[in-house]
Amino acid sequence: MMLYDLYQEKCLQLIDRIKKSKSDKKAYTQACYDLADLKVTYYGQFHYPECSKLAKFYDAQLGFALRERAEIVDKLHDLGIEIA
């Protein structure tokens, strides 16, 4: 299980990588994918009873992260980069 502090630290590192790579479209899009994938990994680890407010929150966040990652995968494919 990834703790929130580690998640935040990794997010900040990836955001910094995104900022530094804005001039290189492939590196920028890959860094965006890595951030979206991190979000999917983090929010996908929580399993609460469906009726709980936490379950609704984490499900919503996971859904958003999955859509974000799917959009970035499309951009990577447009650039000719395959995700393993």
C-alpha positions as CSV (number, residue, x, y, z in Angstrom):
1,M,0.0,0.0,0.0
2,M,1.3,3.4,-1.0
3,L,1.0,6.0,1.8
4,Y,-0.3,9.4,1.1
5,D,3.0,11.1,1.9
6,L,4.9,9.0,-0.6
7,Y,2.2,9.6,-3.2
8,Q,2.4,13.4,-2.7
9,E,6.2,13.2,-3.0
10,K,6.1,11.2,-6.2
11,C,3.4,13.6,-7.6
12,L,5.6,16.6,-6.9
13,Q,8.6,14.9,-8.6
14,L,6.5,14.1,-11.7
15,I,5.1,17.7,-11.8
16,D,8.6,19.0,-11.7
17,R,9.5,16.6,-14.6
18,I,6.5,17.8,-16.5
19,K,7.6,21.4,-16.1
20,K,11.1,20.7,-17.2
21,S,10.1,18.8,-20.3
22,K,7.6,21.2,-21.8
23,S,9.9,21.8,-24.8
24,D,10.1,18.1,-25.7
25,K,6.6,16.9,-26.6
26,K,7.3,13.2,-26.2
27,A,9.0,13.6,-22.8
28,Y,6.2,15.9,-21.7
29,T,3.5,13.5,-22.7
30,Q,5.4,10.5,-21.1
31,A,5.7,12.4,-17.8
32,C,2.0,13.2,-17.9
33,Y,1.3,9.5,-18.4
34,D,3.5,8.6,-15.5
35,L,1.6,11.0,-13.3
36,A,-1.8,9.7,-14.4
37,D,-0.6,6.1,-13.9
38,L,0.5,7.0,-10.4
39,K,-2.9,8.4,-9.6
40,V,-4.6,5.2,-10.9
41,T,-2.2,3.1,-8.8
42,Y,-2.8,5.2,-5.7
43,Y,-6.6,5.5,-5.9
44,G,-7.0,1.9,-7.1
45,Q,-5.6,0.5,-3.9
46,F,-8.6,1.5,-1.7
47,H,-11.5,-0.8,-1.1
48,Y,-14.2,0.3,1.1
49,P,-17.9,-0.8,1.5
50,E,-19.9,0.7,-1.4
51,C,-22.1,2.6,0.9
52,S,-19.3,4.6,2.6
53,K,-18.5,8.2,1.7
54,L,-14.8,7.2,1.3
55,A,-15.7,4.6,-1.3
56,K,-17.6,7.2,-3.3
57,F,-14.7,9.6,-3.1
58,Y,-12.0,7.1,-4.1
59,D,-14.2,5.7,-6.8
60,A,-14.7,9.2,-8.3
61,Q,-11.0,9.9,-8.1
62,L,-10.1,6.6,-9.7
63,G,-12.6,7.2,-12.5
64,F,-11.1,10.6,-13.1
65,A,-7.5,9.2,-13.1
66,L,-8.5,6.4,-15.5
67,R,-10.0,8.9,-18.0
68,E,-7.0,11.1,-17.7
69,R,-4.6,8.2,-18.4
70,A,-6.7,7.1,-21.4
71,E,-6.5,10.6,-22.9
72,I,-2.7,10.6,-22.5
73,V,-2.4,7.1,-24.0
74,D,-4.2,8.5,-27.0
75,K,-1.7,11.4,-27.2
76,L,1.2,9.0,-26.9
77,H,-0.2,6.8,-29.7
78,D,-0.5,10.0,-31.8
79,L,3.2,10.6,-31.2
80,G,4.1,7.1,-32.1
81,I,5.0,6.0,-28.6
82,E,3.7,2.6,-27.4
83,I,3.0,2.0,-23.7
84,A,4.3,-1.4,-22.5
